[in-house]
């Protein structure tokens, strides 16, 4: 897990309760492309896509057909319409507000 503040860490988002193991996220431009957050046997969190296990960045690159122009988490939203990027940064804002 990352100790650096501000660095994207899927495992930290799960442990903090911002997202859930098994939660689905959909590619903003094509909801038929999706992934679910998945705990790996080694305890690390990655994403499970219909094609297999991946990282958010690698899957965004596949969905876009190129490197994401902004952070890869901006390209996936949950059932409530929140992007992974918004969820990540909302947690950081809460941390600094305390």
C-alpha positions in Angstrom: 0.0 0.0 0.0 1.1 3.5 -0.7 2.3 5.7 2.1 2.4 8.8 -0.2 -0.5 11.2 0.3 -2.4 11.9 -2.9 -1.3 8.7 -4.7 -4.1 6.5 -6.2 -4.3 3.3 -4.1 -7.3 1.0 -4.9 -6.6 -1.0 -1.7 -6.7 2.1 0.5 -10.1 3.1 -1.1 -11.5 -0.3 -0.1 -10.0 -0.3 3.4 -11.3 3.2 4.0 -14.8 2.1 2.9 -15.0 4.5 -0.1 -15.5 1.5 -2.4 -16.4 -2.1 -1.8 -14.8 -5.4 -2.8 -16.8 -6.6 -5.8 -18.2 -3.1 -6.7 -18.6 -2.5 -10.4 -17.4 0.4 -12.4 -18.3 1.2 -16.0 -16.3 2.9 -18.7 -17.9 6.3 -19.1 -18.2 6.2 -22.9 -19.4 2.6 -23.2 -21.0 0.9 -20.1 -20.7 -2.5 -21.7 -17.0 -2.2 -20.7 -16.8 -2.7 -17.0 -14.7 -4.0 -14.1 -15.2 -5.1 -10.6 -12.9 -4.4 -7.7 -11.3 -7.7 -6.7 -9.2 -8.8 -3.8 -6.3 -11.0 -5.0 -5.0 -14.1 -3.2 -2.0 -12.0 -1.9 -4.4 -9.5 -0.3 -3.8 -6.8 -2.9 -6.8 -5.2 -4.7 -6.9 -5.1 -8.5 -9.7 -5.0 -11.0 -11.4 -8.0 -12.6 -12.5 -7.4 -16.2 -14.3 -9.9 -18.4 -10.9 -10.5 -20.0 -9.1 -11.1 -16.7 -7.2 -9.2 -13.9 -5.8 -5.8 -14.6 -5.0 -2.4 -13.2 -7.2 0.7 -13.6 -4.6 2.3 -15.8 -4.1 -0.7 -18.1 -7.9 -1.1 -18.5 -8.4 2.6 -19.2 -5.7 2.4 -21.9 -7.5 -0.7 -23.5 -10.9 1.0 -23.4 -9.6 4.3 -24.8 -7.3 2.7 -27.4 -4.5 5.0 -26.2 -2.9 6.4 -23.0 -5.5 8.2 -20.9 -5.1 12.0 -21.3 -5.8 12.4 -17.6 -5.7 10.1 -14.6 -7.2 6.7 -15.6 -9.6 6.8 -12.7 -11.5 9.6 -14.4 -12.8 7.2 -17.1 -14.8 4.8 -14.8 -18.1 5.5 -12.9 -20.1 3.4 -10.5 -23.8 2.7 -10.4 -24.4 6.1 -8.7 -22.7 8.1 -11.5 -19.6 8.9 -9.4 -16.2 8.5 -11.1 -13.5 6.6 -9.4 -11.5 9.8 -9.5 -14.3 11.7 -7.6 -14.5 9.0 -5.0 -10.7 9.0 -4.5 -10.5 12.8 -4.1 -13.6 13.0 -1.9 -11.8 10.7 0.6 -8.7 13.0 0.5 -10.9 16.1 1.1 -12.5 14.3 4.2 -9.0 13.5 5.5 -7.9 17.1 5.3 -11.2 18.4 6.8 -10.7 16.4 10.0 
